[in-house]
């Protein structure tokens, strides 16, 4: 076997130009595959971080019936005892923090202009332990529990022309049903402007202290939801599902009308897009591997035709068909291994660059920016996420495909008759 390996190594570098062309095709195809997979992984990770950290957190609790109507923001399906439920939640060792909140339809009124948005009533002393809104402030200050002030997303503030310190009227919609439409209006000061990187939040949400919202909506102490942050990592989906079941069972014994849902349940659109993207990534893998395999098949077949007399000589000297087949498979495997190593270097460097500096798609135009933001909760820049798993997968696939692609040329070489091969001109 050692002799066969030496022969294979020598033969690979005998025809340097052809080997270089095949080697380059394999490396380039696999390098593109690494960059594509790392970019898609990064988009998923960035999207999940934005959804969890600025929009949903890990879990949300609703009164029974609210989840099915959540897109309508119903104000008549509320949690009446949020403090008691929060106290119960904090007894769990995996619960980091919980927060009573109200989501309501709202409108920003400035002069004759009105801009619809979603209002989020928060507990200012708890919210920073669940979400990144406070850390995302670019102007102004954070809210106090007794403030009659609001925070606006940067895009929302720019759309209506508002700055920190301006006083604006907010329309709080209590009921949006056609036959029972009711609302209240309050004047508030803009205390801060934030930019989270989540286009949905930055362009469509305003944040107001819970006390001010409850007074303006005439809700007493009721809330529409309770957000829960766990000690788990957001990407630990199995652990998240496990804790969701535990918390759901715990609540059922004391508060049977309360239902618990994870961020996966509340981010269905993004997960559907992600699932479709996973299918497309499989097609990319197949295309890249097909390109690599065709290059190796072509190289090895050319080697068989050009080395016909040599194959006959080896057979006449006593080399068995199995050894001839192994020789050509080893040659293909060496090309695959070297090509995969170079691909990991090139693809790793490209992915590292995108992981550090990102891909700024805002330069592609406003239309592309809005289209991308509508699909992914990511604003302006995509960042890759290079992992050892992607590099290892690409290396293994490149090597295995090279061996498989070499099998047919190797089999063809092994079947040659020594006499006919020696007479070949």
Secondary structure, 3 states (H helix, E strand, C coil): CHHHHHHHHHHHCCCHHHHHHHHHHHHHHHHHHHHHHHHHHHHHHHHHHHHHHHHHCCEEEEECCCHHHHHHCCCCCCECCHHHHHHHHCCCCCEEEEEEEEEEEEEEEECCEEEEEEEEEECHHHHCCCCCCHHHEEEECCCCCCCCEEEEEHHHHHHHCCCCCCEEEEEEEEECCHHHCEEEEEEEEEEEEECCCCHHHHHHEEEEEHHHHHHHHCCCCCECEEEEEECCCCCCHHHHHHHHHHHHHHHHHHCCCEEEEEHHHHCHHHHHHHHHHHHHHHHHHHHHHHHHHHHHHHHHHHHHHHCHHHHHHHHHCCCCHHHHHHHHHHHHHHHHHHHHHHHHHHHHHHHHHHHHCCEEHHHHCHHHHHHHHHHCCCCCEECCCCCHHHHHHHHHHHHHHHHHHHHHHHHHHHCCCHHHHHHCC
